[in-house]
Amino acid sequence: MTPNVRVTRDAGADANVALPSYETPGAAGADVRANLASADRATGLTLGPKQRCLVPTGLRVEIPPGFEIQVRPRSGLALKHGVTLVNTPGTIDSDYRGPLGVLMINLGHENFVITHGERIAQLVVAAVVQGRFQVAEALSDTVRGAGGFGSTGRG
C-alpha cells in the first residue's frame, strides 16, 4: 500500500520551492527543501559552529492514520559540512497539522549557509504499530539479560 501524504503550503511560503521528492527510483527518503521567510531568501540562514536552528519548509502535511514521517539527515551535508539534525530521526505523527520545520545543527568548524530551496533533510514515510504497555510481575529471561550500551561487543 502506498500512502498518500497530503501537503499544503504555509501562508507566505514560496510555491516555486519543490515539494518533497525522491531523487532516485530506489530512494527511501524524499528530499525536503528549505523554504525561507522572504526576508531571508536572498542571504540564506547562517548556521555557525555548534549552533542549531529550526529551518522552515513552508509545508504542512496530513499523514494517513497508521503511518508516520521520519525526518532524517542528508548524509552529504553531514559528511561535507558537519551539518545534521538535532533530533534524528524526528517523528511527525499522523495527527500533527502544524508547520513542518527541520531542526538542524552545525557540528562543523565553519559557518554553513542554508540557502532558499536547498535540500536539507529526508522524509521517510513508515508504518506505525502502537503497542500496549502492561505492568508485569517479572520479565522473561534472555541470554542478553540486562546488558546494554555495548554489552554485546565493542561499540
Secondary structure as the mmCIF struct_conf table of DSSP 4:
data_model
#
loop_
_struct_conf.conf_type_id
_struct_conf.id
_struct_conf.beg_label_comp_id
_struct_conf.beg_label_asym_id
_struct_conf.beg_label_seq_id
_struct_conf.end_label_comp_id
_struct_conf.end_label_asym_id
_struct_conf.end_label_seq_id
STRN STRN1 ARG A 6 ARG A 9
HELX_LH_PP_P HELX_LH_PP_P1 ASP A 10 ASP A 10
TURN_TY1_P TURN_TY1_P1 ALA A 11 GLY A 12
TURN_TY1_P TURN_TY1_P2 ALA A 15 ASN A 16
BEND BEND1 VAL A 17 VAL A 17
HELX_LH_PP_P HELX_LH_PP_P2 ALA A 18 PRO A 20
STRN STRN2 SER A 21 SER A 21
BEND BEND2 GLU A 23 THR A 24
TURN_TY1_P TURN_TY1_P3 PRO A 25 GLY A 26
BEND BEND3 ALA A 28 GLY A 29
STRN STRN3 ALA A 30 ARG A 33
HELX_RH_3T_P HELX_RH_3T_P1 SER A 38 ASP A 40
TURN_TY1_P TURN_TY1_P4 ARG A 41 THR A 43
STRN STRN4 LEU A 45 LEU A 47
TURN_TY1_P TURN_TY1_P5 PRO A 49 LYS A 50
STRN STRN5 ARG A 52 GLU A 62
HELX_LH_PP_P HELX_LH_PP_P3 ILE A 63 PRO A 64
TURN_TY1_P TURN_TY1_P6 PRO A 65 GLY A 66
STRN STRN6 PHE A 67 ARG A 72
HELX_RH_AL_P HELX_RH_AL_P1 SER A 75 HIS A 81
STRN STRN7 VAL A 83 LEU A 85
BEND BEND4 VAL A 86 PRO A 89
STRN STRN8 GLY A 90 ILE A 92
TURN_TY1_P TURN_TY1_P7 SER A 94 ASP A 95
BEND BEND5 GLY A 98 GLY A 98
STRN STRN9 LEU A 100 ASN A 106
BEND BEND6 GLY A 108 GLU A 110
STRN STRN10 PHE A 112 ILE A 114
HELX_LH_PP_P HELX_LH_PP_P4 THR A 115 THR A 115
TURN_TY1_P TURN_TY1_P8 HIS A 116 GLY A 117
STRN STRN11 ARG A 119 ALA A 127
BEND BEND7 GLU A 137 GLU A 137
BEND BEND8 VAL A 143 ARG A 144
TURN_TY1_P TURN_TY1_P9 GLY A 145 ALA A 146
BEND BEND9 PHE A 149 GLY A 150
TURN_TY1_P TURN_TY1_P10 SER A 151 THR A 152
BEND BEND10 GLY A 153 GLY A 153
#
